[in-house]
Amino acid sequence: MPGLLDEHFPVHGSWQGPGYGKTAMGLLLYVLSEGKHDLYGIESWACERVEVLKWLLDCPDFKPKHLSDDRLGILLERFTTRAMKVFN
């Protein structure tokens, strides 16, 4: 799924770190493990699970800041654009 999302939603040139697909998977892992969907707690959650997230996301360069509330907000905004309607 991350590859499919990255294919249909290319990141902006200034975006660094994992693409939208792996970022979305990080968000999904948080929602499934914590049963919450608030964005402000994800980065601190990721700080406690860096090595596991590197492995699960297949992203050796993963850093908790890659799941900051700002980045996740950009991700969700991108997914709610017309492009998401085309993707569906």
Backbone torsions as a table, in degrees:
resi	resn	phi	psi	omega
1	MET	NA	-40.5	178.9
2	PRO	-57.3	-41.5	179.6
3	GLY	-63.5	-39.5	178.8
4	LEU	-65.4	-43.0	177.2
5	LEU	-63.9	-42.4	179.0
6	ASP	-64.1	-35.3	179.3
7	GLU	-65.2	-41.9	-176.0
8	HIS	-90.0	-17.3	-179.1
9	PHE	-131.0	76.3	179.2
10	PRO	-64.6	144.9	-178.1
11	VAL	-78.6	156.9	176.5
12	HIS	-70.1	154.5	-176.8
13	GLY	-57.5	-28.0	-178.5
14	SER	-88.6	-5.9	179.9
15	TRP	-70.7	127.4	178.2
16	GLN	-120.4	150.6	-179.4
17	GLY	94.9	-162.1	-177.4
18	PRO	-58.7	148.7	177.4
19	GLY	-71.1	-174.8	-178.4
20	TYR	-60.9	-35.4	-177.5
21	GLY	-62.1	-51.0	-179.6
22	LYS	-71.4	-31.8	176.0
23	THR	-65.1	-42.2	177.3
24	ALA	-63.3	-37.6	178.1
25	MET	-66.6	-36.9	175.5
26	GLY	-62.2	-42.8	176.9
27	LEU	-62.4	-44.3	179.2
28	LEU	-63.1	-40.3	176.8
29	LEU	-60.4	-40.9	177.6
30	TYR	-63.0	-48.9	-178.8
31	VAL	-59.9	-43.9	-178.4
32	LEU	-70.4	-37.0	-177.0
33	SER	-81.5	-31.0	-175.8
34	GLU	-105.2	-16.9	-178.5
35	GLY	69.3	23.2	179.4
36	LYS	-127.9	159.0	178.0
37	HIS	-129.1	17.4	176.3
38	ASP	-76.0	143.9	-174.9
39	LEU	-85.6	-25.6	-171.1
40	TYR	-71.5	-16.6	-177.8
41	GLY	-99.5	-1.8	-171.6
42	ILE	-72.9	-39.8	-178.3
43	GLU	-62.8	-42.2	178.4
44	SER	-69.0	-34.9	174.7
45	TRP	-61.2	-43.3	-179.0
46	ALA	-65.9	-32.5	178.6
47	CYS	-58.4	-32.9	-178.2
48	GLU	-84.4	-5.6	-173.6
49	ARG	-136.0	29.1	-173.0
50	VAL	-56.4	-50.4	-176.0
51	GLU	-65.2	-39.8	178.4
52	VAL	-65.1	-43.5	179.8
53	LEU	-66.3	-36.7	175.1
54	LYS	-57.1	-43.3	-178.0
55	TRP	-72.6	-49.4	-177.6
56	LEU	-63.9	-37.3	-178.8
57	LEU	-88.3	-3.1	-177.2
58	ASP	52.0	51.4	-174.7
59	CYS	-139.6	86.9	-176.5
60	PRO	-60.3	-22.6	-178.9
61	ASP	-94.9	12.2	-177.7
62	PHE	-60.8	138.7	174.2
63	LYS	-132.2	148.0	-180.0
64	PRO	-53.1	-31.3	179.6
65	LYS	-62.8	-18.3	176.5
66	HIS	-69.0	-12.3	175.7
67	LEU	-117.7	33.0	178.4
68	SER	-69.9	158.3	-179.3
69	ASP	-63.3	-31.8	177.4
70	ASP	-64.1	-47.4	179.6
71	ARG	-64.9	-41.4	179.7
72	LEU	-66.8	-34.6	175.6
73	GLY	-62.8	-42.2	176.6
74	ILE	-61.9	-44.2	179.1
75	LEU	-58.5	-50.4	-178.0
76	LEU	-66.5	-36.3	176.7
77	GLU	-63.1	-42.3	179.4
78	ARG	-63.0	-40.6	-178.2
79	PHE	-72.0	-19.8	-178.2
80	THR	-94.9	4.0	178.0
81	THR	-78.4	178.6	178.4
82	ARG	-58.2	-28.5	-180.0
83	ALA	-58.5	-35.6	179.5
84	MET	-66.6	-37.2	178.3
85	LYS	-62.8	-39.7	177.8
86	VAL	-67.1	-39.1	-179.7
87	PHE	-61.8	-39.6	179.7
88	ASN	-64.0	NA	NA
